[in-house]
Amino acid sequence: MERDPVESLLPELAEWADKQEQPTRGNSDDADILLRLLHEHVGVDLTALRPADLEELLLQRYPRNVTVEDAADLDEVIATVRELLTFAADTGRLSAQQVSGLHRKVDEIEPRFAEIVMDPANWGFGRRVGQAMAADGIDPTDEAEVARWIDEHGAGPFAEPVGLREALGLPDQLPPLRLPPDEELAAQARQSSLLDRAKRLARWADGRPLVDGEPDAADAIAAAEVFGVRVPESVTELTDIPELRGLWDLAVDLGFVEVGPSTAALGPTAGDWPDGGDEAVLDVWADALGVLTDDIFQDDVTELDLSDVASVAMVSLFLSRNEGIPLVELREMIEDIVADEFAPEGAWESWVETYGDPADRLVGILADLGAAYASDGIARLTPLGQFAFAGALTEGGVEVRLLPPVDEMTAFDLVDFAKGATDDELATETEAWFAARGAVAGTDELLTSAAAGDAEDRMIAIAIAGPVAASAPQRWRQALDEPALRPYAKLTLYQLDPGEPELESTVSDAAWLLTDMLGAALDTVEPDELSDVLAETVPVGQEQEIIEQMWRLDHPDVQAVLALIGGQHPDKKVAKAARKASFKLPPAK
């Protein structure tokens, strides 16, 4: 098992502290917290620490995550930071020049540190819980006491936010995607103007001197002029040119630039972009999307909690597939996320006035990478953006499969694809799928999958197979002998030859179709829609007769469907008939 890097470092730190001539002012608990925040949230260790990392650690991550009962304790936190820097220098993890620059950054941060840490506007949800418990005198290490406090207060406004999958109700698996082959995606990735600029900046910086891990003011101005970046009147450091600061951070994060003790060099991934193999290029591009998703809006100075905005927006764009989301709706969604009941009054308006429309900014930054675009007021992810985000979702526990070549696709693949495709996309995929195997073989695969699948899959498979029924009538006649398919086969064959009396639907057929229809919509149908759904399948006046037949069906969803009708149908007689029928169901096996 891989060792905990923080746990491994703490004994060495303690031994170093014991050897110091003067007693250390920091403490081991603060050191543990700071090192873990660096490792788990900032994503660096002491050997790679830069001034910008210290700013993120102390002014963003610490205020958001760490409960502080007394602001006076924060003096020890700053002392601990300084001692960690000295420890890094003494043990050869950082050079004396690097540590000197980092100490200057701490000097700059210290006057603002306590105010920012103690301002509730900067607290994350987890910290709000901790502060509320601390105010009530709850010992966070006493599990029983914490449990009682939660039972008493409820989660309320302090609840820890759930993951994106839970927050958006995502299932374990999403419909598959049809994307271009890897070589085409890699070719698209190589056209990224943002990554081209990041790589050119890395080449420009190669061998140049660095101060505190970044170009000094003169070099920053020179680089800005080379890359056509607007330079403000006063520049004392790289951060004064935000666009160049972002490009530099991206180049460092991607490994295009390696920050040495005093100079910059080309980093380990510089050779992969854009001339590496397709897999390496796609990996770099996907990493860039991950960095942007994490960092968009994070440098904005605002009282709003922007931590999840880009991730939620990306998930929403991904779920919309090629239909996209109107920019107006995307902006409203972002406002709903950040301007909640805990946001200070006027904070949203101030943020938008200062930084611009967040939907336009988000899509603009993603477009610069090649991950999204806007057309006629609609924002969409590019195929490359869909590819990379599908991988990220899969890593996060939501499986998103990529469709195989059309001649390798199964009927189950086509049915799954239909669940997330537009009508035009499904029509294109279906035409190619039948062309690859013929109408007879394709119909056989679809009907076989329909008989084996659940209600939703069955209805989709039937709908796909129906339009080519005239080319495969024999397979539809075979379906008359399969209980799950018989009602559909009768309807389909009747449309081909209305003169066959044995194809007339029975009450049992109507009951099966109704159970399938409602079984496929158990999680989505609203009470006010229920009567309309029944009207699509059940002739007026025959509701009770058909419902009475339902309990006799060997259908896995019949119990849930009868409970739905009995509990939510607006017609009291229909609802009563469903409840009576449910009492007649045989005991579950």
Secondary structure, DSSP 8 states (H G I E B T S, - for coil): ----HHHHHHHHHHHHHHT-SS--SS-HHHHHHHHHHIIIII---GGG--HHHHHHIIIIIHHHH---S-GGGHHHHHHHHHHHHHHHHHTTSS-HHHHHHHHHHHHHHHHHHHHHHH-GGG--HHHHHHHHHHHTT--TT-HHHHHHHHHHH-SGGG-----HHHHTT--SEEEEE----HHHHHHHHTT-HHHHHHHHHHHHHTT-B-BTTB--HHHHHHHHHHTT----S--SSGGGSHHHHHHHHHHHHTTSEEE-SSBEEE-TTGGGTTTS-HHHHHHHHHHHHHHHHHHTTTT---SS--TTHHHHHHHHHHHTGGG-EEHHHHHHHHHHHHSSTTS-TTHHHHHHHHH--HHHHHHHHHHHHTSEEEETTEEEE-HHHHHHHHHHHHHTT-EEEE---GGG--HHHHHHHHTT--HHHHHHHHHHHHHHH-HHHHHHHHHHHHHHS-HHHHHHHHHHHGGGGGG-HHHHHHGGGSTTTHHHHHHHHHHH-TT-GGG---HHHHHHHHHHHHHTTTTT--GGGHHHHHHHHS-TT-HHHHHHHHTTS--TTHHHHHHHHHHH-SSHHHHHHHHHHHHTS----
